[in-house]
């Protein structure tokens, strides 16, 4: 099952556009992002301004950790996994999830409720 998601460039995602998307509880993706941190900060701020909660994460991080649990650096992987679990508990039941993908230069924002 594939769900079409709206795509915008970083320049198209103005504060007004973000407010509209958040008010409508829409999911979307920002593509061709050169400054992931600033874009995520802007999106996160608008979501919180709308009275909603969000969780920010790095896409595909969990799957990359899975393979390293058996490697010589396994203790570091276990600590990272514990950190991820603690982060998920601290941001339990978010309204939005914001996924960063630095390799693809995208930020995916999903409404969860």
N, C-alpha and C positions, 0 to 999 in steps of 0.2 A: 504494500500500500504506500503510495507516494503522495505527499502533501505539498502543494505548491506554496512557496513562501515568497513574500514580496522581497525584492532585492533593491538596495539603494547604494549609491556611492557615498563615501564619507562626506563629500561636499553637499549632497542632497539632504543629509540628515541634520536639519536645523533644529534649534530648540523648539520651535513651533511644531515642526513635523513630529518630533519625538513626543511632545505633549499630546498631539492628536492620536498617535499610535498607542500610547499608554492608556489614554482615556477610553479608547475603543477596545483595549485588551488584545491587541494584535501581536502576532509573531512576525519577525522580519529578520533580514540579514543585511549587514553592511559589508560591501565588497570593495576591493582595491583600497584597503586601509593601510596607510603608511605609518601612522602612529597609533598602534593598538591601545596603549595605555590611556592616552588622552580621549580616544573614542569611547572606550569602556567607561571611563570616569564620567564623561558627559551623559551617556545613556543611564548609568547607575544613578546619577544625580537626579535625572528627570523622573525615573521610576520612583525613587524615594520621595521626591517632591509631590508625586501623585498619591502618596500615602500607602504605597505598596512596598513589599519586601523582595529582595532579589539575592541570588547566589551567583557569584562569578567563578568560573572555572576554566581550566585549559582543556580544550577538546582533545580527546585521545590519550590523555595523560594516564588514565587508569589502565588502559590496555598496554601501554608501553611499560608500565611498572610490573605488570603480570609476568612478563618474560624475564625480568631481572631478579625475581625472587630467588631463583636458583643459581644465579651468577655469584662470583666471589664478592660482589658488592651487596649481597643480599641484606645484611643488617641495615644499610642505608635505605634500601627499598622498603623494608618493613617499617622504618621510621617515617618514610614519606607516606606510606599507606595509612599509618595511624594518624598522621597529620591530616590527610584527606578525609578520613572518617570523622575526625573531630570538627573539621570545617563543615562537613555536611550536617552534623548535629547542631552546630552553632547557627546554621542558617536553615533550620528545619522548616519545611512547608512553605517555600518561597512562592510568591506570585509569578515571578519571572526567573528564568535561568539565562545567564549571559555566558556564552561559550566563546573563548578566544582561540583563534587558530592562526598563529604567527606565520607558519609556513605558507598557508594559502592566502594570508592577508585578509581574513574575514572575521567578523564578529556576528554570531548568531544569537538572536534574542527570542526566546520561546516563552509564551504565556503558558503557565502550567495548570491553571485551575479551570 
